[in-house]
Amino acid sequence: MFIDRNINARAPALVPAAIHRSRGRPAKQVILTLLAGVLIALILFFLVLPTLIIIPMSLSTTSYLQFPPQGITLKWYVAYFVDPDWMAATWFSLRIAVATSVTATVVGTMTSLAVVRGDMPLKGALHALSLGPMIVPHIVLGVALYLVFSPLHLTGTFIGFLIGHTVLGVPFVVITVTAALQRLDPALELAALNCGANRTQTFSHVTLPNIAPGVASGAVFSFLASFDEATVAFFISDVGGKSIGRKMFEDIDFNLTPVIAAASTVIVLSSLFLIGFVQLLSKSGNPKNPAGEHL
């Protein structure tokens, strides 16, 4: 009875304290979540700020880079599109990026199939080797490619750029296609084989349609990796074949005008458009129901 009376006496004081603690914990969590969100937003804004500043600088009326701009004009965009050197570098980079997207997609998809579906030794080594260009610094790759291409007279050529940029684009395709293959149920492919389809028919009618979003995403990323690549292009380009990255480097040294900001804005907007396209592909490739439920 003595214990019971103590508990009853302390109960009115314990209940409000328990209620206060239960209410305080969610409040602290909300505050911490808000602080974390604000911190992340500030970090992302700091990272994006240089890119955002380029856009108003490309609209400045002055003949030099200035922020904030003194006025608004589109003459630097006109100068970019009518300048033959800028257009030659842009079209050269565009042709290389399209070709790189095709070759890197084919090579990367074949590599992913060998790693995920193949029965071969040293698959881990092959996977690591295919991702190597993403890990090795680009300046090292640029020097190595220059030392190899220079005796073969491949510097500044379309083939030289295609080989170099394909090496850089393959890892992006391997990552996206490997992820798509790992999500695909192998039973679907085995069912097609059991029904009489050969390997080619199984890939074209079963495997490829299911991993198409991953293949397309890898193709877009390899295109972007080629089009706006500057470090390797600086080593393997020359006067005859010059990418837009090399052209921007040269103008920064000898002709620093808002045309560079206009060209940068065009590249940024193109990249954002393609990244948005990749996001649409990702959403279309992740339906609510698994692939096998509606087949």
PELIN-V902833 format. One line per field, one symbol per residue. ss: DSSP state (h for helix, s for strand, l for the rest). psi: psi as a letter, one per 20 degrees, with the letter a starting at -180 (. if undefined). burial: # if it has 9 or more other ideal C-beta (glycine too) atoms within 8 Angstrom, else .. A space follows every 10 residues. Layout:
ss=???
psi=???
burial=???
This chain:
ss=lhhhhhhhhh hhhhhhhhhh hhhhhhhhhh hhhhhhhhhh hhhhhhhhhh hhhhhhhlll llllllllll llllhhhhhh hhlhhhhhhh hhhhhhhhhh hhhhhhhhhh hhhhhhllll llhhhhhhhh hhhhhllhhh hhhhhhhhhh hhlllllhhh hhhhhhhhhh hhhhhhhhhh hhhllhhhhh hhhhllllhh hhhhhhhhhh hhhhhhhhhh hhhhhhhlll hhhhhhllll lllhhhhhhh hhhhlllhhh hhhhhhhhhh hhhhhhhhhh hhhhllllll hhhhl
psi=hggghgghhi ghhhghgggg ghhhghghgg ghgggggggg hgghhhhigh hhhhghhijq irjrpppqqh apqjhhhghg hiphgghghg hghggggghh ggghggghgh ggghggiqnq qkhhhgghhh ighhhpphhg hggghghghg hjlipjqggg hggghhhhhg hhgggghggh hhippihghh gghhjiqagg hgghiggghh jghhghghgg hhghhggjph ghhhhjrahh oprhghhhgg hhhimnrihg hghhgggghg ghghhhghhh hghhjmrhqr hihj.
burial=.......... .......... .......... .......... .......... ..######## ....##..#. .....##.## ..#..##### .######### #####.###. ######.... ..#..##..# ###....#.. ###.##.### ...#####.# ########## ########## #..#...##. .##...#... ###.####.# ########## ########## #######... ########## #....##### ########.# #..##.##.. ##..#..... #....
